[in-house]
Amino acid sequence: MDQLALLFIVLLGAVISVPVGDRLGLPSPVLMTLLGIVLALTDFVPDVDIPPDLILPALLPPLLYAAVRRTSWRQFTANKRPIFLLAVALVFVTGFCVAAVAHTIVPGLSVAAALALGALVAPPDPVAATAVAGQLGLPRRLVSILEGEGLFNDVTAIVLYHVAIAAAVSGEFSAWRAALDLVLSAVVAVVVGVALGWGTNKLLDLLGDATLQIGLTLLVPYAAYVLAEELHGSGVLAVLTTALFLAEYASDADDVMTRLAGHTVWDVVDTLVTGVAFGLIGLELHNAVRTASGRWGELLGWAGAVVGVVVFVRLLWLLPATWLTRRLHAMRDTEEDIPTSWRETVVMWWAGMRGVASAALALAVPLTTRSGAHFPDRDEIVFIAFGVIMVTLVVQGLTLPWLVKRLGVRADTEVEQEFERALAVRAAKAAKRRLREIESVEDLPEDLSEQMLRRAFEIGLRINPQIGDEERHEAHAKRVRRLRRTRRIQNEMLSAARHEVLAARSEPGADPEIVDRVLRHLDVRSLR
């Protein structure tokens, strides 16, 4: 089997793992990691030959961009305190604790190399967190915190990692220099993200065509990452800033086709890239096995100790941090999304799985130092890192659904339904206001005006059938049954038309381009 065939198998697994995961109640990233492990242990599967410095820029930008599309800037600003405690403070605490333990138990491991290990295993994975949270039906407040933590902790961890690697390679370290690099990296990333977001927004308006607009959005995450990295900024933060800017300012409420097609395209990208990323994590197991040859007991002991630090530092941090956030929330009456019970805190703790960023950073550890000597204990660092990834991703990922069910942590459906009902009412009222505005400038027949008024009410009723009185519900139900029958007949008619047009495509003298244009017209008509 060659590399291309292996890539096809991984991509196929990425597609199949979604319905299988839904059927088994397991996150698809965990299933893809298990598939990668199985492939890595198979003799006929080749070693993965991907330059380590390409893994992070190739996989992380589209995954982060897709994740940001599901959230908003208001959500981040409302949860800035929990996100700071988890995505910044906890990453530093975990990194330093892991560095202290690793420096103590691994003979000859320098402080800088130990800190590099701590930095690369510190951030929970944003992709695993959002995938797991979405499939388990967790409360929206927990999903918001996990998404915010996962998106921003990579920024902190990668900067800390680069500082540690630079110190290990050069043998020099300056705390002031490291702090300055952190600030400058963030400033450059934000400037690049805002500038690129503004430019992309203007270019989207100029393009006009849905195909070109979606194609541009596929390029933007990579452009943000590469441009920021070239200017010595944080590529991850630049991608997040660009995506948040576009989510706020590049949304045209009336551009229905672009929005629908864009969601579909990005769902496909998210599914495939996520599958490849976690499949690669499993496939890298062969490197760990080769490193551990003859040293299994020693290396497994070190990896177990670091896993214990990573897991329990998160718990010991979350307990007081959650309590403090609750107290401040009660004192200031803010709109923060916070865990409301110890059960939700436990779920947040166990959801801290490591993934793509940790694997990419581990593989990107340099082979040599500036003097030409081998990087200190590189093989040991990579083995320990993959031990942490495998245990947290596979063990925690497989047991998290059971834990959520056992603790009874579920989404507050009543709150979600009430919010949906409020949005339905707002939508109906907006439609009625617009109808009154039209009536003030146009002379509408009375029967048409009444019909449009009923349609305005039905807009809200189709979003949430719970609005309105019983009489209107009954009348609406009759209209819905009549409409469904009409649509069924219309769909059968359109289906016959599409089959006839497709048959014409293979007839002599038929222009395929004209046939496809007519077919697209029928497809669009079917969506109405």
N, C-alpha and C positions, 0 to 999 in steps of 0.2 A: 504494500500500500504506500502511495506517495503522499506528499503534503496536501495536494489538491483534493484527493479522495478523503483524507482525514478532515479537511475543512468542510466538505460536503456533509459528512456524517455528523459533525458538530452542529452545523446549521439545521440539518434535518431534526436532530435531537432538540434543538432550541424550539422548533415549532411543535413537536410532539409533546415536549415536557409540560407545556401549558395545560392542555386538556387532561393529561395524566395527573398533573399536580392538583388540578381542580377535583378530579375524581377521588384522589387519595387524601385530599386535604393537606398537601405538603407544598411548600414554596418551590416554584420551578427552578430558581437558582441552585437550591440544594440538590435537586434531581440532576441538573446539569453537571454539578461538581462530582456527584457519584458516577455519572456516565464517563466523565474525564478520568476518574480513578480506574474504572474498569478498563478503559482503552489503554491507559498507561501501563497496566499490568499485563496487557496482551502482547505476545511476542511479535506479531506481524505489524503492529502499529509503530510508525517511525517516531523518533524523538522530534519534538517541536523545535523548529529552528527559526525563532523570531528574535531580532536584536532587542535586548532588554530596554534600550532607551526609546524604542518605538511603541512599547505596549501601553504606557500611560497616555501619551498624546493620541494614539489611535483609538483607544476604547473609551477613555473617560469623558472627553468633550460631548459626544452625542448622548451618553447616558445621563450626564448632569443636565444637559439642555432639555432632554425629555422629562426628567424629574421636575424641573422648575416649571414646565408648562402646566403641571398639575397643582401649582400653588400660586401665591400672590405676594406682592411686596407688603401689603397690609398685614398679612399673616406673619411675615418675618418681623416686622416692627413691633407687632403686638406681643410676640414671644421672644423679644430680644434678650431678656434676662435668662430664661431657661436655656436658650440656645448658647448664650455666652458661657454659662456654667458648664454645659456639656461639650460644646464644640471647641472651646478655647481652653478654659481652665482644666477640665477633665483630661484633655489630650496632653497638656503639660504635666499634670500630676501622674498620669499613667506612664508617660514616656520616662520621667525621672525615676519612678519606682521600678520600672522594668530595668532601666540602666543600672540602678544600684544593685539589684539582685543579680543581673547577668554579670556585672563586673566582679561580684563576689564569688559566684559559683563557677564561672568559666575561667580556667587558668590562662593568664596572659592576655585576656581581653581588655583592651584599653578603654578608658572612660569615653572617649569620642566614639569608638566603635560600638560600645554598649549603648550610648545615647542614640546612635543611628538605629540600632535594633529597637529601642524603646519607641522612637518616633514612628517607625514603619508599622509596628503592631498596635499603636495607640488608637487610630481612628476606626470606629465601626463603619461598615460599608454602607453608603447611601442607597445603592441599588438593592442590596439584600434587605435593608430595612424597609424601603418603600414596597418592595414586592411582597414581603411577609405581612406587613401591616395591611396591605390592600386585600390579601386573600383571607385573612383571619377575622375580618369584620371587627377590628378594634375601634374603640371610641375615637372620634375625630380629633379630640385634643391630643391623644397619644400619637396618632398618625402625624399630626402637625409637628410635634416636638421631635419625633424620630426623623422626619424628613428634613427639618431644619438642622438638626445635629449632623445628620449624614452628609448634607450638602456643604456645610461650612467647616466640619472638622478636618477635611482633607487639606484645606488651606493652611491651617495651623500645623498639621503634621508634616506636610511637605516642606514648609519653610524650616521647621525644626530639623528635619531630616537633612536638608541641604547644608545647614550650618554644621551639623555633626559630621557629615561626610567630608566637608571642606577641612574641618579640624583634623580628622583622621588622615586625610591625604597629605596635608601640608605639615602636620605636627604643631600647628599654631591655633590658638583660640582667643578671641576677645569678646567679652560679654557685651560691651558697648557696640562693637561692630555688628554682632549678631542682632541686637535690638534694633539698630539702625537699618539693617538689611530687612528685618521683618516689616518695619514701618514703610520703607521705600517700596518694597514688594507689593504691599497692600495698596499704596497710593497709585503706583503705576497701573496695577490691575484695574482699579476702579475707573481711572481716567480712560484706559483703553476700552473697558467695557461700555462706559457711557458714550464715548465717541463712536465706537463701532455700532452700538445700538441705535444711536441717532442717525448715523449714515445709512444703516440697513433699513430703518423705517422710511426714510426718504426714497431709497431705491425701490422698496416694495411698492410705494405709490406710483413710481415711474413705470415699473414693469407692467402692472395691471393684470397680466395673465396669471391664472392660478398655478399653472405648471411651472412657470418661471419663478413665481414667488416661493413656492414650496422648494424648488431646487436651490434657491438662494438660502433659505433657512437651513438646508442640509449642510451648506458650506460655512455658515456663520460660526458655529461652535468651534470648528477647527481654526478658523481665521482668528478668533478671539484668543484661543489658547496659544497658537504659534506666535502671534504678534506680541502678546504680553511676555512670553518667555524670551523672545528676542530682545526685548527691552528690559530684561532682568526683573520682570514682575511675576506675580502668581498667575499662571495660566488658568488654574481652577477658579480663582476668584474672578478673573476676567470673563470666563464663560458664564458664571452665575450672574454677574452684573449685567452682561449683555442680554441674557435670557429674561431676567427680571424687568429690564427696561422695555424689551419688546412685548412682554406679557402685559405691561401697563399701558403702553402707548401705540402699539401696532395692531390693535384689534379693531376691525371695522365691523360693527354690528350687522350691517346689511350684506357683507361679503360671505354669503352662506356657503357657496360651493368651495371657496378656498378654505374656509374653516373645516368643513366636513372632510374634504380631501386631505387637508393638512393633518388632521387628527388621525386619519387612517394611515397615512405614510409614516408618521412618527410612531404610531403603535407598532408598525412592522419593524421599523428601525430599532426601537427599544427592545422588542422581543428577540430579534436576531443578534444584536450586539451584546445584550445581557447573556444570552445563551453561549455565545463564543467566549465572553469574558470568564464566565464560571466554568465552562468546559476546559479552558486553558489552565485554570487553577488546578483542576483535577489531573490534567495531563502532565503538569510539572512534578507530579509525585515521583516520576522516575529519577529526577535529579536528587531528590531527598533520599531515595533508596540507595543511590550510588554513593552519596556522601556518608551514609550511616554504615556502610559495609564494614563489619568487624567492630563497630563502636555503638551498637544499638542501645545497650544499657545506659551508657554515659550520656549520649545525645537525647534519648527519650527522657531521662531524668532532668536534664536542663530544660528541654521543651515543656515538660510537665510543670516545672517550677514557674516558668514564665507564663504559661496558661493560667496557673493559679493566681498570679499577680494581676494579670489583665482582667480576669473575671471578678475577683473579689475587691479589687480597687474600685471598679465600677459600682459595685454594690455599696461599699463603704462610703463612696462619694455621693451616690444618689440619695441615700437615706437622709443625711443632714441637708443636702442641697434642696431636696423636695420639701422638707419641713420649712426651711428658710423661705423658699419661694411662696409657699402657702401663707406664711405669716405676712410677708410683704404684700401679697395679693389681697389678703383680708384688710390690711391697714390702708392700702391705696385704692382698693376697689377697681383694679385694672381689668383688662380683657384678656389676660394671658390664658393660654391653654396649659393647664397643669394637671398632673395626676391627682385624683381626688381621694385615693385610698391607698393603703399599703399593697393591695393586690395589683393595682395599676403600676405602682413603683416596681414591684417584682417583675412584672411583664416587661417594663422598660429595661430593667437590668438584664434579663435573659435575652432580649432582642439585640444586644450589642455584638453582632457578628462581624467578623473581619472578612475582607474580600478582595476586590479588584485592586484598589490602591495599595494595600499592604503587599500583595503578590508582585505588582509592578515595581514597587520601591525595593523589595527584596532582590529581585532579579537585576535591578539597575545599580546595585552596589558595585563600585569599580573593582577591577581585577588587581590593579596595582596602585601604589601610592606615588607621590610626586618623585620620590627617589628611585623608583623602579622596583622597589620591593613589593612582595605580595601584600594585598590588603589584609590587615590582621584578622584572622579567624573568619574569613568571608564564608567559607563552606558551613561553618557552625551557625553563623548568623542566618544564612538562607534556610538551613534545616529547621532551626528554632522558629523562624517566621512562618514557614509552611506548617509546622506543627500547630502553631496558634491558629492559623487560618482553618486548617482541617477540623480541629476540635470545635472551635466556635461556630464555624459555618455548618458542619455536618451534625455534630451532636446537639448544639443549641437549635439549629434550624429544624431538625427532625423532632425534637421534643417540645418546641415552642407551641405548636398547635395543641398538644396534650395539656401543657401548662395553662394556656389561656382558657381551655374548656374546664379544667379542674378548678381554677380560681373564679370562674364565672365572669370574666371580664368581657363585656360585649358593648357594642355601640349603643348609644342612647338614641334609639329609633324615634322616640316621641319628640325629642328636640329637633332631630333632622326633619321629621315630617312636618313639624310646626313651621320650621324655616322654609321648607318647600311650599307649604300652604301660603305663607306670607309673600313669597315670591310670585306665586300664582295670582294672588290678589293684586299685587303691584302691576304685574303684566297686563291683567284685564283692565285695570284702571287706566293704565297708559294708553291702551288701545282705544278705550272710550273717550279719553281726552282728545286723542288725535281725530277721532270721528267727529267730535263736536267742532274742532277747528276746521275740518273740511266742510261741515255743514254751514259754518259761518260765512264761507266764501263761495260755496257752490249750492245750487238749488237742487237738492236731492228729493226724488219722489218719496212719499211717506212710506210706501211698502219697502223700498230699498233701504231707507234709513232704519226701519225696524229690523230688517234682515241683518244689516251690518251691526246693529246693537246686539243682536243675539250672537253674532259671530264673535264680537268682542268679549262677551261673557264666556263663550265656549273656549276661547284661547286660554283663559285661566282654568276652566273646568278640565281641559285636556291635560294640563300640567298636573293638577291635583283635583281629583273628583270630589274631594271632601268640602269644597267651597260651594255656597249656594244652598237654597232651601230644598225641601223634599219634592215639591212640585216641579221645580226646575230640573232636579235630578232625573225625575221620571221622563220629562220631555226630552232631556238631553240623551237619556238612554235609548229612547225611540229613534232619535236622529242618528245616534251612533250605529244602531243596528241597520238602519236604512243606508247609512254611509258605507258601512262595511260591505253590505251586499253590492252597492254601486261600485265600490273599489274592486271587489272581487271580479265582477264582470268586466270592469275597465282593464284590470290587470291581464285577464285572459285575452281581451282584444289586443292589448299592446304586445302580449307574448306572441300572438299570431302574426302581428305586424313585424316584430323583430325576426321571427323565423323566416318570413318571406324576404326581408331585406338581406339577411345572412345568406339565404339560398342564391340571391342575385349576385353575391360576391364571387361565386365560382362559375358564373355564366360567361360565355365568350363575349369579349368586348366591354365587360363591366369594369369601371374604374374603381379600384379598391378604396382610393381616397374619398371619393364621393359616397361610396357605400358606408364607410366608417363615419363620415360626417352625418349622414342621415341616421345611422345607428346611435350616435351620441345624442342626437336630438330626441330620439325615442327613449333613451336611457334617462335623460334629464326629465322628460315628461313623466316617466314612471316614478320619479322621486317626489313629485308634487302631491 
